[in-house]
Amino acid sequence: MGKHSFRRRSLHAIGGDPNPYEQAISIIGRTLSPFDEDNLIPCFGFGDVTTHDNYVFSFYPDQRPCNDFEEVLARYKEIVPYIKLSGPTSFAPAIDAAVDIVRQSNCQYHV
């Protein structure tokens, strides 16, 4: 909760001004897009009531990647209203998922 920021709303609140996560996705997208040759972006969430600090969930049930950062942002806006946040939050599952993707691609370069 943005107790001292974001007008006391959840930092994931959708509607009105872009929330901090929407802003971050947009900035990162504009920055990294020129370096991404295939525009396929695996997207994961974490820290919700089903994954806690143990796992990640894919933005799509069939595990497919998003096709560009605009789709990342659109999909984030679609799913966030249905996610129940929970703690503790840990980045370890997201990092592990990224490492798994690199391993599965025979250590292909990833942005």
Residue frames as a rotation matrix with the C-alpha (Angstrom) as fourth column:
MET 1
0.587 0.809 0.000 0.00
0.809 -0.587 0.000 0.00
0.000 0.000 -1.000 0.00
GLY 2
-0.249 -0.651 0.717 1.28
0.596 -0.687 -0.416 3.45
0.764 0.324 0.559 -0.83
LYS 3
0.346 0.434 -0.832 0.79
0.938 -0.162 0.306 4.61
-0.002 -0.886 -0.463 2.76
HIS 4
0.135 -0.392 -0.910 3.15
0.336 -0.846 0.415 7.54
-0.932 -0.361 0.017 2.28
SER 5
-0.795 -0.379 -0.473 3.00
-0.316 -0.407 0.857 7.72
-0.518 0.831 0.204 -1.50
PHE 6
-0.904 0.426 -0.029 0.60
0.138 0.354 0.925 7.27
0.405 0.832 -0.379 -4.42
ARG 7
-0.440 0.760 0.478 -2.19
-0.717 -0.618 0.323 9.01
0.541 -0.200 0.817 -2.52
ARG 8
-0.472 0.144 0.870 -2.54
-0.750 0.453 -0.482 6.14
-0.463 -0.880 -0.106 -0.01
ARG 9
0.667 0.664 -0.337 -3.66
-0.738 0.531 -0.415 3.78
-0.097 0.526 0.845 -2.80
SER 10
0.602 -0.452 0.659 -2.22
0.295 0.892 0.342 0.39
-0.742 -0.011 0.670 -3.64
LEU 11
-0.235 -0.786 -0.572 0.89
-0.448 -0.435 0.781 0.83
-0.863 0.440 -0.250 -5.74
HIS 12
-0.894 -0.019 0.448 -0.83
0.331 0.647 0.687 -1.54
-0.303 0.762 -0.572 -8.21
ALA 13
-0.027 0.960 -0.277 -4.08
0.266 -0.260 -0.928 0.49
-0.964 -0.099 -0.248 -8.42
ILE 14
-0.716 -0.116 0.689 -5.32
0.691 0.024 0.722 0.71
-0.100 0.993 0.064 -12.00
GLY 15
0.370 0.859 0.353 -7.15
0.897 -0.430 0.107 3.78
0.243 0.277 -0.929 -13.29
GLY 16
0.952 -0.051 -0.302 -6.39
0.041 -0.956 0.291 7.45
-0.304 -0.289 -0.908 -13.47
ASP 17
0.431 -0.875 -0.220 -2.70
-0.902 -0.415 -0.119 8.25
0.013 0.250 -0.968 -13.46
PRO 18
0.388 -0.375 -0.842 -0.30
-0.167 0.870 -0.464 5.38
0.906 0.320 0.275 -14.26
ASN 19
0.989 -0.071 0.131 0.73
-0.114 0.205 0.972 3.55
-0.096 -0.976 0.195 -11.11
PRO 20
0.302 -0.953 -0.004 4.45
-0.776 -0.248 0.580 3.14
-0.554 -0.172 -0.815 -10.25
TYR 21
-0.170 -0.350 0.921 4.56
0.155 0.914 0.375 -0.31
-0.973 0.207 -0.101 -11.87
GLU 22
0.718 0.445 0.535 2.95
0.614 -0.045 -0.788 0.95
-0.326 0.895 -0.305 -15.09
GLN 23
0.857 -0.457 -0.240 5.50
-0.492 -0.864 -0.112 3.76
-0.156 0.214 -0.964 -15.14
ALA 24
-0.009 -0.913 0.408 8.37
-0.554 0.345 0.758 1.31
-0.833 -0.219 -0.509 -14.62
ILE 25
0.131 0.117 0.984 7.15
0.577 0.798 -0.171 -1.02
-0.806 0.591 0.037 -17.39
SER 26
0.942 0.278 0.186 6.88
0.314 -0.543 -0.779 1.94
-0.116 0.793 -0.599 -19.78
ILE 27
0.628 -0.766 -0.139 10.32
-0.729 -0.641 0.240 3.32
-0.273 -0.049 -0.961 -18.95
ILE 28
-0.155 -0.691 0.706 12.01
-0.272 0.717 0.641 -0.08
-0.950 -0.093 -0.299 -19.09
GLY 29
0.429 0.416 0.802 10.21
0.616 0.514 -0.597 -0.85
-0.661 0.750 -0.036 -22.34
ARG 30
0.996 -0.064 -0.068 11.36
-0.093 -0.746 -0.659 2.35
-0.008 0.663 -0.749 -24.02
THR 31
0.349 -0.932 0.101 14.90
-0.836 -0.260 0.484 1.75
-0.425 -0.253 -0.869 -22.79
LEU 32
-0.316 -0.547 0.775 15.30
-0.289 0.834 0.471 -1.94
-0.904 -0.075 -0.422 -23.67
SER 33
0.656 0.702 0.276 13.15
0.031 0.340 -0.940 -2.30
-0.754 0.625 0.201 -26.81
PRO 34
0.656 -0.422 -0.626 15.92
-0.755 -0.351 -0.554 -1.19
0.014 0.836 -0.549 -29.19
PHE 35
-0.419 -0.897 0.139 18.08
-0.905 0.424 0.012 -4.07
-0.069 -0.121 -0.990 -27.90
ASP 36
-0.231 0.440 0.868 15.41
-0.227 0.843 -0.488 -6.78
-0.946 -0.310 -0.095 -28.18
GLU 37
-0.875 -0.257 -0.411 15.54
-0.439 0.063 0.896 -8.48
-0.205 0.964 -0.168 -31.57
ASP 38
-0.827 0.540 -0.156 12.50
0.362 0.724 0.587 -10.76
0.430 0.429 -0.794 -31.30
ASN 39
-0.550 0.600 0.582 10.25
-0.658 -0.740 0.140 -8.65
0.514 -0.306 0.801 -29.01
LEU 40
0.302 0.603 -0.738 9.25
0.108 0.748 0.655 -11.82
0.947 -0.278 0.161 -27.13
ILE 41
-0.481 -0.423 0.768 9.12
-0.605 -0.474 -0.639 -10.96
0.635 -0.772 -0.028 -23.44
PRO 42
-0.242 0.371 -0.897 8.49
0.581 0.796 0.172 -13.65
0.777 -0.479 -0.408 -20.83
CYS 43
-0.362 0.198 0.911 6.43
-0.544 -0.838 -0.034 -11.98
0.757 -0.508 0.412 -18.10
PHE 44
-0.263 0.189 -0.946 5.94
0.634 0.773 -0.021 -13.19
0.728 -0.605 -0.323 -14.56
GLY 45
0.272 0.350 0.896 4.28
-0.557 -0.702 0.444 -11.97
0.784 -0.620 0.004 -11.42
PHE 46
-0.335 -0.395 -0.855 5.13
0.501 0.694 -0.517 -12.90
0.798 -0.602 -0.035 -7.87
GLY 47
-0.992 -0.124 0.010 4.25
0.050 -0.470 -0.881 -12.14
0.113 -0.874 0.473 -4.27
ASP 48
-0.258 0.962 0.087 0.57
-0.742 -0.255 0.621 -12.95
0.619 0.096 0.779 -4.63
VAL 49
0.174 0.434 0.884 -1.59
-0.944 0.330 0.023 -15.20
-0.282 -0.838 0.467 -2.47
THR 50
0.974 0.224 -0.026 -0.90
-0.221 0.923 -0.316 -18.27
-0.047 0.313 0.948 -4.65
THR 51
0.541 -0.829 -0.142 2.87
0.245 0.317 -0.916 -17.91
0.805 0.461 0.375 -5.13
HIS 52
0.937 -0.200 -0.287 3.93
0.224 -0.288 0.931 -16.08
-0.269 -0.937 -0.225 -1.94
ASP 53
0.443 -0.853 -0.274 7.73
-0.814 -0.511 0.275 -15.97
-0.374 0.101 -0.922 -1.94
ASN 54
0.030 -0.399 0.917 8.14
-0.102 0.911 0.400 -19.41
-0.994 -0.106 -0.014 -3.53
TYR 55
-0.231 0.029 0.972 7.08
0.848 0.497 0.187 -19.24
-0.477 0.868 -0.140 -7.18
VAL 56
-0.793 0.113 -0.599 6.17
-0.349 -0.890 0.295 -16.97
-0.499 0.443 0.745 -10.06
PHE 57
0.141 0.816 0.561 3.07
0.487 0.436 -0.757 -17.00
-0.862 0.379 -0.336 -12.25
SER 58
-0.757 -0.360 0.546 3.10
0.637 -0.218 0.739 -16.31
-0.147 0.907 0.394 -15.97
PHE 59
-0.709 0.507 -0.490 1.13
-0.447 -0.861 -0.245 -13.38
-0.546 0.045 0.837 -17.33
TYR 60
-0.037 0.689 -0.724 -0.60
-0.938 0.227 0.264 -15.95
0.346 0.688 0.637 -19.59
PRO 61
0.518 0.320 0.793 -1.97
-0.673 0.725 0.146 -19.34
-0.529 -0.609 0.591 -18.46
ASP 62
0.980 -0.146 0.132 -0.26
0.197 0.785 -0.588 -21.08
-0.018 0.602 0.798 -21.40
GLN 63
0.403 -0.879 -0.253 3.11
0.492 -0.024 0.870 -19.55
-0.772 -0.475 0.423 -20.40
ARG 64
0.350 -0.296 0.889 3.51
0.899 -0.160 -0.408 -17.69
0.263 0.942 0.210 -23.72
PRO 65
-0.586 -0.611 -0.532 5.58
0.710 -0.704 0.026 -14.50
-0.390 -0.362 0.847 -23.75
CYS 66
0.528 0.622 -0.578 4.23
0.227 -0.759 -0.610 -11.06
-0.818 0.190 -0.542 -24.50
ASN 67
0.499 -0.260 0.827 5.04
0.866 0.181 -0.466 -9.77
-0.028 0.948 0.316 -28.00
ASP 68
-0.242 -0.612 0.753 6.33
0.422 -0.765 -0.486 -6.33
0.874 0.200 0.443 -27.01
PHE 69
-0.920 -0.191 -0.342 6.33
0.387 -0.299 -0.872 -3.94
0.064 -0.935 0.349 -24.07
GLU 70
-0.603 0.787 0.131 2.97
-0.735 -0.612 0.291 -2.51
0.309 0.079 0.948 -25.07
GLU 71
0.178 0.658 -0.732 1.51
-0.205 0.752 0.626 -5.99
0.962 0.039 0.269 -24.62
VAL 72
-0.569 -0.429 -0.701 3.35
0.607 0.355 -0.710 -6.35
0.554 -0.830 0.059 -21.30
LEU 73
-0.979 0.186 0.079 1.68
-0.197 -0.799 -0.568 -3.18
-0.042 -0.572 0.819 -20.06
ALA 74
-0.246 0.946 -0.212 -1.73
-0.804 -0.077 0.589 -4.13
0.541 0.316 0.780 -21.46
ARG 75
0.047 0.236 -0.971 -1.56
0.168 0.956 0.241 -7.60
0.985 -0.174 0.005 -19.92
TYR 76
-0.859 -0.372 -0.352 -0.43
0.420 -0.120 -0.899 -6.18
0.293 -0.920 0.260 -16.56
LYS 77
-0.780 0.602 0.172 -3.49
-0.626 -0.758 -0.185 -3.90
0.020 -0.252 0.968 -16.56
GLU 78
-0.006 0.803 -0.596 -5.74
-0.587 0.480 0.652 -6.86
0.809 0.354 0.469 -17.43
ILE 79
0.037 -0.009 -0.999 -4.54
0.377 0.926 0.005 -9.22
0.925 -0.377 0.037 -14.70
VAL 80
-0.837 -0.531 0.130 -3.73
0.080 -0.354 -0.932 -6.92
0.541 -0.770 0.339 -11.78
PRO 81
-0.269 0.777 0.569 -7.35
-0.878 -0.441 0.188 -6.40
0.397 -0.449 0.801 -10.70
TYR 82
0.676 0.583 -0.450 -7.66
-0.424 0.808 0.410 -10.17
0.603 -0.086 0.793 -10.17
ILE 83
-0.115 -0.822 -0.558 -4.46
0.304 0.506 -0.807 -10.69
0.946 -0.262 0.192 -8.19
LYS 84
0.942 0.329 0.066 -4.56
0.013 -0.231 0.973 -10.83
0.335 -0.916 -0.222 -4.41
LEU 85
0.120 -0.960 0.251 -1.31
-0.439 -0.279 -0.854 -9.47
0.890 -0.008 -0.455 -3.06
SER 86
0.988 0.107 -0.112 0.39
0.043 0.507 0.861 -11.30
0.149 -0.855 0.496 -0.22
GLY 87
0.274 -0.941 0.200 3.71
-0.906 -0.322 -0.273 -11.39
0.321 -0.106 -0.941 1.53
PRO 88
0.211 -0.692 -0.691 6.42
0.035 -0.701 0.712 -11.98
-0.977 -0.174 -0.124 2.00
THR 89
0.978 0.049 -0.201 7.69
-0.189 -0.187 -0.964 -10.65
-0.085 0.981 -0.173 -1.30
SER 90
0.158 -0.956 0.247 10.92
0.019 0.253 0.967 -12.10
-0.987 -0.148 0.058 -2.64
PHE 91
0.416 -0.103 -0.903 12.65
-0.861 -0.362 -0.356 -11.48
-0.290 0.926 -0.239 -5.97
ALA 92
-0.494 -0.725 0.480 14.35
-0.555 0.688 0.468 -14.90
-0.669 -0.035 -0.742 -5.81
PRO 93
0.030 0.525 0.851 11.59
0.407 0.771 -0.490 -16.77
-0.913 0.361 -0.190 -7.71
ALA 94
0.915 0.287 -0.285 11.64
-0.100 -0.522 -0.847 -14.16
-0.392 0.803 -0.449 -10.51
ILE 95
0.134 -0.949 -0.285 15.43
-0.948 -0.206 0.242 -14.37
-0.288 0.238 -0.928 -10.75
ASP 96
-0.452 -0.255 0.855 15.24
-0.182 0.965 0.191 -18.18
-0.873 -0.069 -0.483 -10.78
ALA 97
0.537 0.722 0.435 12.67
0.360 0.270 -0.893 -18.04
-0.763 0.637 -0.115 -13.61
ALA 98
0.783 -0.319 -0.535 14.97
-0.592 -0.646 -0.482 -15.76
-0.192 0.693 -0.695 -15.63
VAL 99
-0.295 -0.930 0.218 17.92
-0.819 0.364 0.444 -18.11
-0.492 -0.047 -0.869 -15.07
ASP 100
-0.130 0.331 0.935 15.78
0.180 0.935 -0.306 -21.07
-0.975 0.129 -0.181 -16.19
ILE 101
0.875 0.472 -0.108 14.86
0.019 -0.256 -0.967 -19.26
-0.483 0.844 -0.233 -19.42
VAL 102
0.373 -0.824 -0.427 18.52
-0.921 -0.384 -0.064 -18.58
-0.111 0.417 -0.902 -20.18
ARG 103
-0.463 -0.543 0.701 19.48
-0.500 0.813 0.299 -22.18
-0.731 -0.212 -0.648 -19.42
GLN 104
0.222 0.658 0.719 16.69
0.300 0.656 -0.693 -23.54
-0.928 0.369 -0.052 -21.65
SER 105
0.969 0.120 -0.214 17.94
-0.142 -0.436 -0.889 -21.37
-0.200 0.892 -0.406 -24.51
ASN 106
0.538 -0.839 0.078 21.51
0.833 0.516 -0.203 -22.74
0.130 0.174 0.976 -24.24
CYS 107
0.003 -0.524 -0.852 22.66
0.699 -0.608 0.376 -19.49
-0.715 -0.597 0.365 -22.66
GLN 108
-0.053 0.103 0.993 21.43
0.884 -0.457 0.095 -17.34
0.464 0.883 -0.067 -25.55
TYR 109
-0.947 -0.321 0.027 21.80
0.288 -0.881 -0.375 -13.60
0.144 -0.347 0.927 -24.95
HIS 110
0.101 0.992 -0.075 18.76
0.921 -0.065 0.383 -12.08
0.375 -0.108 -0.921 -23.23
VAL 111
-0.520 -0.167 0.837 17.98
-0.013 -0.979 -0.203 -8.46
0.854 -0.116 0.507 -22.46
